[in-house]
Amino acid sequence: MNFDEAKLELQQLLNKVSPPEVGKLLDWMKNSDELDHLLLDNNKLILQNIADDLRPRLPLEAMFPSEAAAHQKMQQCARPTVHVDSFLYSDEQVDALCEEGAMSRNYCLSCGSFRTAPLEFISHSFSATELQFLFQNLLPDLSGRTVVDVGSRLGAVLYAGYLYSSASRLFGLELNEDFIRLQNDIVHKYKFSDRVQVLHADVCTQEVLLSSTDVLIMNNVFEYFMESSQQVRAWSFIMQTFRRRGSLLVTVPSLQESLSALQPGWVEELPVDYDVYLGRDTDPEALRQIHLYRIM
Ligand SMILES: C[S@@+](CC[C@H](N)C(=O)[O-])C[C@H]1O[C@@H](n2cnc3c(N)ncnc32)[C@H](O)[C@@H]1O
C-alpha cells in the first residue's frame, strides 16, 4: 500500500471513530512510541550490527591517535568539544554511558565545584537515522548511478547506500589508513564488495572518478581535518572536476557556509522536505543541516 492509499484508509477509519476520541487517537499516533517498531526495518538492524562490530575496535571517542591534526583542531574550538560518533552511539547509549560515568555531557568550570557547563558534542559520522533520510527521502532512485562519499571514515554512508539504495557503485575515499582497514573488514564481513569499494586516497587525486560520479556526498569533510588554505584548494579541485550536468551534491553544512570565500555558481540548491518522522532518534536540526544541490 502506498502513501496515498494508506492516507485514504486512515481517513476512512478516523471517520468511524467517535468524535471525542479522534483527538486522543491522533495525539497517540503523533507522540507515543508504540508505533516505532514499524519503522525498524531489517536494514536498520544490519547498520546496528555493523556499529556493534566497530565500537570495540575504536576508543570511546571514536578517533584514532593517527588523527593528530583533528585532535589538535578540536582542542582549538572556542568551547570544550568532544567527539561522540552518532553512527556508533545513539542518544540512549550516550545517556547510559553518562550514567555509568564513562562519558559526560558537562565540564567543570572550576575544578571540584558544582559550576558546570555543557560540552559541545560533534559527530564525524552521520547517524543511522540521517543515513536513512539521505537514501530514502533526500536522494532519487539511484539505479545505475555511481555514488562517492568523500572522507568515508567508518564507511557508514557506503553501508547505508548499499542497503537502502540501488546505486550500482559506491566508492569511499579516505585519507586515514586506520579507517580504510576498518571499512575493508566490514565490506568483507557483510559481503558488500560487489558494489562497494574503498580507496585510500586524497579526493584531490581523483579527477577521473569525480568526473564520472553521479552523486557526491560531503559530510563535514574538511573542517576538522584540513587547514583553511588546503580546504580552499580541495573545494576548487571539486568545483573544477565534479561538473557533469545533472549530477547531485550532498553537503553538510551548506555550501554557503563552507565556501564563503568561493562562490558556488556551478550548482543550484534543490528544495528538500525535512518534515519526516523516522523514529524517536530523529533530530530535525541535524536533518536540516543536510543540503542537496544539482550541477548546472
Ligand atoms: C566528518 S568525516 C565524514 C564521515 C562520513 N562521510 C560520514 O558521513 O559518516 C570526514 C573524513 O574525511 C576524511 N578526509 C579529510 N580530508 C580528506 C581528503 N582530502 N580526501 C579524503 N578524505 C579526507 C577524514 O580523514 C575524515 O575521516
The ligand as an SDF file (V2000), in Angstrom:
LIG
                    3D

 27 29  0  0  0  0  0  0  0  0999 V2000
   33.4470   14.0460    9.0740 C   0  0  0  0  0  0  0  0  0  0  0  0
   34.2020   12.6130    8.4370 S   0  0  0  0  0  0  0  0  0  0  0  0
   32.9650   12.0750    7.2790 C   0  0  0  0  0  0  0  0  0  0  0  0
   32.3960   10.7250    7.6640 C   0  0  0  0  0  0  0  0  0  0  0  0
   31.4770   10.0230    6.7170 C   0  0  0  0  0  0  0  0  0  0  0  0
   31.4960   10.5220    5.3680 N   0  0  0  0  0  0  0  0  0  0  0  0
   30.0430   10.0630    7.2260 C   0  0  0  0  0  0  0  0  0  0  0  0
   29.2760   10.8910    6.7630 O   0  0  0  0  0  0  0  0  0  0  0  0
   29.6640    9.2930    8.1020 O   0  0  0  0  0  0  0  0  0  0  0  0
   35.4290   13.2990    7.3760 C   0  0  0  0  0  0  0  0  0  0  0  0
   36.5030   12.2920    6.9340 C   0  0  0  0  0  0  0  0  0  0  0  0
   37.1360   12.8630    5.7940 O   0  0  0  0  0  0  0  0  0  0  0  0
   38.4940   12.4440    5.7510 C   0  0  0  0  0  0  0  0  0  0  0  0
   39.1680   13.4010    4.8620 N   0  0  0  0  0  0  0  0  0  0  0  0
   39.5140   14.6790    5.1350 C   0  0  0  0  0  0  0  0  0  0  0  0
   40.0920   15.2430    4.0770 N   0  0  0  0  0  0  0  0  0  0  0  0
   40.0880   14.3210    3.0660 C   0  0  0  0  0  0  0  0  0  0  0  0
   40.5500   14.3130    1.7270 C   0  0  0  0  0  0  0  0  0  0  0  0
   41.1270   15.3860    1.2020 N   0  0  0  0  0  0  0  0  0  0  0  0
   40.3880   13.1960    0.9950 N   0  0  0  0  0  0  0  0  0  0  0  0
   39.8120   12.0930    1.5340 C   0  0  0  0  0  0  0  0  0  0  0  0
   39.3580   12.0370    2.8080 N   0  0  0  0  0  0  0  0  0  0  0  0
   39.5060   13.1310    3.5660 C   0  0  0  0  0  0  0  0  0  0  0  0
   38.9010   12.4870    7.2070 C   0  0  0  0  0  0  0  0  0  0  0  0
   40.0130   11.6420    7.4480 O   0  0  0  0  0  0  0  0  0  0  0  0
   37.6190   12.0330    7.9250 C   0  0  0  0  0  0  0  0  0  0  0  0
   37.6780   10.6590    8.2480 O   0  0  0  0  0  0  0  0  0  0  0  0
  1  2  1  0
  2  3  1  0
  2 10  1  0
  3  4  1  0
  4  5  1  0
  5  6  1  0
  5  7  1  0
  7  8  2  0
  7  9  1  0
 10 11  1  0
 11 12  1  0
 11 26  1  0
 12 13  1  0
 13 14  1  0
 13 24  1  0
 14 15  1  0
 14 23  1  0
 15 16  2  0
 16 17  1  0
 17 18  1  0
 17 23  2  0
 18 19  1  0
 18 20  2  0
 20 21  1  0
 21 22  2  0
 22 23  1  0
 24 25  1  0
 24 26  1  0
 26 27  1  0
M  CHG  2   2   1   9  -1
M  END
$$$$
